[in-house]
Amino acid sequence: GGPMDPERRAAFERTQGRALELWHLSQQQVVGLRDAATSEASRAVQQQFFGEGLRLIESVIAQEIENKHRFTPASFTQAIVPHFKPIETLRDAFLTATMAKLQDEQARAETAFTLAAGATALALGTVLLLFVASERLLFDPLLTARDRVLDLADGHLADPIDTRQHRGEVRNLLEALVALRARLIERE
């Protein structure tokens, strides 16, 4: 309702510049979503707020410069507030699309975690199985063979060596010990 001094005019221009800068920054986020509702709301903000709304503000400023005070604060508020609605719609669409995107990413992360946990469990199970198998099929028979060699070296020839439960190289080793035991018995 009154004239606009240069300080208020400069403040308005700074605010308008910040609003435009924020708009351009927000557009980078909106484009990243590729969501139809967000894109439509963005077009509505561009048209209604930055198009019609800013034109309304610029016309009020022009009237102020010409000393024509057509708007009161109440009438200006009634005229400008409807132009804010697309901003709220854009905010809601952006939040909805962002939440959907985050939920999709969470689901993918959970799937990747489950697969990684399953692969890790499978690898650990395989390692454990190999450990148990190597202990039963290799290390235990080798320790038995070592004990038999020490027994033979100490002259204990009474206990026979059982080769039936073993296979492969371990069986060959134990059969060699059986042959050694038999020769030692013959010598005695």
Secondary structure, 3 states (H helix, E strand, C coil): CCCCCHHHHHHHHHHHHHHHHHHHHHHHHHHHHCCHHHHHHHHHHHHHHHHHHHHHHHHHHHHHHCCCCCCCHHHHHHHHHHHHHHHHHHHHHHHHHHHHHHHHHHHHHHHHHHHHHHHHHHHHHHHHHHHHHHHHHHHHHHHHHHHHHHHHHCCCCCCCCCCCCCCHHHHHHHHHHHHHHHHHHHHC
